[in-house]
Amino acid sequence: MSTLAALLLLTQAPAAATPASHETIASDWRTIPDDELLVMRLKGDRIVVIRLAAAYAPLHVASIRILAHAHWWDGLSVYRVQENWVAQWGDATEQKPLAPGVPSHLPPEFEIARFAPAQTLTRPDPHSAISGITADGWPVASDGRGHAWLTHCYGMVNVARDADPTSGSGAEMSTPIGQSARRLDRNYALVGRIIAGMQYLSSLPRSDAPMGVYADAAERTPIVAMRLASDMPAAERPRYQYRAADNQRFAAMIRRRENPPAPTIGGGGIEVCEVPLEVRRVP
């Protein structure tokens, strides 16, 4: 080999590795609109970001947006933390008037209009006949008989209510902090999912009082502010993208989870709450 040929071999860049079939490409990532990001700032400058499920619970999300515009949550708290169940926030006294324009009762949005996942899981589970992930990254399930709903996975956000199914306004919300809470499916309106700062809720001290409601007001975690990103100064808005599910790479990721490569032993299927719903923050 000539000296020139040897130098050329040394200076050539190595060929790029071929991405695995389950890895993402740039077009898999879609931007979350600013008015679908609800930013909660807890005492100690702890930031929790909720992606709102505006397309699936439009009435409740509309009320949440009004409450955020009105700064209704400012000065309230996370007042319930029940071990392996939920963290809940809002007005612990239940005495604060709702913001103008927010109904105290809303039609239940416990179910969604139709079951239309981009990816379907291989096996049913104890809570549904079929489940999957929508193109825009939400976990959904169906009984196979025309009913469909979002699922109560870890970090999903629902609207608390009284016994009356119409009594949820959006002012009181909670999130599962232990395992999933699938037995709540079709019984509470799901309005979003925590995509950042979940650790600030899941690590709060548990209450031994009934239902996990702190017996002492001093135990509550104060909410400094809650704002829609669209209401924040442009330079301060957090911006996020979600991984879309309407592509073969997402399908390959699910199949890989259902049947992992050796030496890991898989069961041939997974539950919908085991599917990672990836998000990333962008500059």
Secondary structure, 3 states (H helix, E strand, C coil): CCHHHHHHHHHCCCCCCCCCCCCCCHHHEEECCHHHEEEEEECCCEEEEEEECCCCCHHHHHHHHHHHHCCCCCCCEEEEECCCCEEEEECCCCCCCCCCCCCCCCCCCCCECCCCCCEECCCCECCECEEEECCCCCEEEECCCCCEEECCCCCEEEECCCCCCCCCCCCCEEEECCCCCHHHCCCCCEEEEEEECHHHHHCCCCCCCHHHECCCHHHCEEEEEEEEHHHCCHHHCCCEEEECCCCHHHHHHHHHHHCCCCCCCCCCCCCHHHCCCCEEECC
